[in-house]
């Protein structure tokens, strides 16, 4: 009887040790299909991923229309609440669909819906982007071929290196926050 109790105790200890190791291995790592989301941005690890219907649900909740884009949708949360980012990535069937969705977003922002304000269009390397402000954060978005990407940053100070990584360009090719709000000579109007 005593030998059986010792075996049960060892099995219990082994099970607890296994669960503790599994919890440590999973801590801070994202689960789910990350699709096109990078695993890290400027030292901020991808800590949470939503994809498919879960990501579409997040986008439906965010949009006043209650609909998510007809696309493969991904939401990635990076870093911490204080120094973090959220990337919303939609992959459309065609580049025209991605562009139309970006223009629709601009119209919604322009109408003052969703708590966002003024947008500024600018170039970073060869890519055109928009910046907008709202909800205590800075937001950048762009379309690139079939992809539409929106990134929310908790700290504007990391915008240049984060965007440089996301766009695979140099931070020097991205205007500073001060340049953007004062108006850069290469700004062009339009969508």
WOLINQUI-V69039 format. One record per helix or strand of 3 or more residues. SS is the DSSP state (A for helix, B for strand). FROM is the first residue (numbers start at 1). TO is the last residue. If there is no record, write none. Layout:
BEGIN
ss:SS from:FROM to:TO
ss:SS from:FROM to:TO
END
This chain:
BEGIN
ss:A from:2 to:26
ss:B from:44 to:51
ss:A from:53 to:62
ss:B from:72 to:79
ss:B from:84 to:91
ss:A from:95 to:110
ss:A from:113 to:115
ss:B from:116 to:124
ss:B from:127 to:134
ss:B from:137 to:144
ss:B from:147 to:153
ss:A from:156 to:167
ss:A from:171 to:173
ss:A from:177 to:182
END
